Amino acid sequence: MSMPFYVSPEQLMKDRADFARKGIARGRSVVVVQYADGIVFVSENPSQALHKISEIYDRIAFAAVGRYNEFENLRIAGVRLADMRGYAYDRRDVTGRGLANAYAQTLGTIFSSGGEKPYEVEIFVAEVGDTAADDQIYRLTYDGQIVDEHGFAVMGGSADTVAGHLKEHYTAGATLEEAVRSAVEGLEHSESTPRVVAPEDLEVAVLDRSRSQQRKFKRLSAARLVTVLGDRKKAGAAESTDGAAAAEPSTETQRAAPPQDETPTAPPPAPPVAPPPATPPTHPPTEPTDPAQPPVRPEPDGGQVPPPDNPDIHPPVDPGDPLH
């Protein structure tokens, strides 16, 4: 009979924790933010049927990230536990703290047992009180630990990046619109490049203490989210347009105004005007080569007139050689 390999308990727990964390990180983040009249849950969820945010009881809501089938089983178990306790005792006996303790025991038992894999889920259990000081937000991890959160909390996906953005922009006692905008902006900055999440891809629900009904849970429709997020997107587009116009002046302005770092210079001097060409000189009368021929008279227009024919003038006759 072969002996099984020995694994220390520390290494076993570390491997199970790494396995659960990797599965949770593959999901999309869920943000919980306290505002003046209650608690708002915001998550990126394109599905219209599979919800990550749900109601547990009158004043208690549930949100989760990770494997859907696993946290859906936990949600159903929480609803049954709350209904049985409220029916057997009183509705005021159903509290968020009691429900969080029940979830912690279940998750801790599953994580520490070696017979099955740990649940790849993280859970928010929130309860709205009569005042903001009575609000309760509990975060439960895959190994059954409970953390009491205040103000805002993020889990799943790029939780650290979203939490860092909310830490800079969160304001205590903000309105519902401001809380939703800050949460959505945090989800949009979850990646290296900021993006825009459409209202149809968001799942938003609130626990509103100002409602007159006994059930304080309410979902925000896509039409309501458009009105809440529309002004923010339009303002951002206007600011980007104004910034681009200020950074890039128009062509007419560049042509009309000289550069700021150059002083206008005087125009270059005109080149000297060349004098008009001189008129050609008048030709003098041509000296005759033959002394017997009269000179030629020049005409006013520069031409010459040939000598007139004179039949009485003849060239001299050669006398010949006197020796002959």
DARA-V172253 format. One record per run of one state. SS is the DSSP state (A for helix, B for strand, O for the rest). FROM is the first residue (numbers start at 1). TO is the last residue. If there is no record, write none. Layout:
BEGIN
SS_FROM_TO, SS_FROM_TO
END
This chain:
BEGIN
O_1_8, A_9_25, O_26_29, B_30_35, O_36_37, B_38_44, O_45_52, B_53_55, O_56_59, B_60_66, O_67_67, A_68_88, O_89_90, A_91_93, O_94_95, A_96_112, O_113_120, B_121_127, O_128_131, A_132_134, O_135_135, B_136_140, O_141_145, B_146_149, O_150_151, B_152_155, O_156_158, A_159_169, O_170_175, A_176_188, O_189_198, A_199_201, B_202_208, O_209_216, B_217_220, O_221_221, A_222_247, O_248_250, A_251_256, O_257_297, B_298_298, O_299_303, B_304_304, O_305_324
END
